[in-house]
């Protein structure tokens, strides 16, 4: 017999959502956690760890494609300091969590949000906007800051005992750590965050996708997380090359290759694997420049001071190019963050603020 949970907790894997789940569980409510992941955040592989370590039943859901679409269109509430669309992100996650809740017969939602913790999305006024736009204003409980917030419907109706929830606010962690100690939680997750969209280096990786690709997908953003990123432009066309930094990168790039991509590697000496997105259609002159760069990332090829044989595989086809590591200047690293920020402001001015 399957039981519907009372509450679905939006679970990031951080301490706050872990405490929210515990505050509700200790009231005897049946808790199920919902964990969203994408190329930008999430740890779907940690499900077993969370079950074994914290006794949590976690459902994971890939929201990457919706996030790629949000970034393409520009978030209606604008970006934070980097490329983080926090308000739109929270609205979207709450909507998705609500759909999940309805599909499993849950009664309400809970999140680990703490008033005043984050400047963009955890101001009280913004928290109200988020809940309203997500259509969850009546069913969302925020157990960590409940004592400081208006009572939610589940609290008013007595589904949740408001008096045993917490009254934590602000950016410090002392309240959370004290609560964790009270619950006997000894393995403390690192502070949530971990969202690549808040990091400048990652914004630099993602920005060329938004400005040069017609329709960047979740798979493209996942590829942008790998290796060193290089871009080149020739007339109107852009060319994207990802070069592995180590063995792990090389293996990941080889696995990430899709039909139409080309994989480059040195034939006779150690060196990186490089993935040319859509490389099967690249003009031969551009591919030779990509081979030059691949060779330039091999210390042995550079030290050799002469041409190096670079294999270029596209599907079943393979060719070998004589690459010159000294002619690698055509491809460039992504733009500095200052440029990304300026272009972002021009391209995506805030709409609803
Ligand atoms: S930091 Fe990232 S995951 Fe968190 S709300 Fe902002 S965009 Fe979403």
Boltz pocket constraint, residues with backbone or C-beta under 6 A from the ligand:
constraints:
  - pocket:
      binder: B
      contacts: [[A, 41], [A, 83], [A, 84], [A, 85], [A, 86], [A, 87], [A, 89], [A, 90], [A, 121], [A, 193], [A, 195], [A, 196], [A, 197], [A, 198]]
      max_distance: 6.0
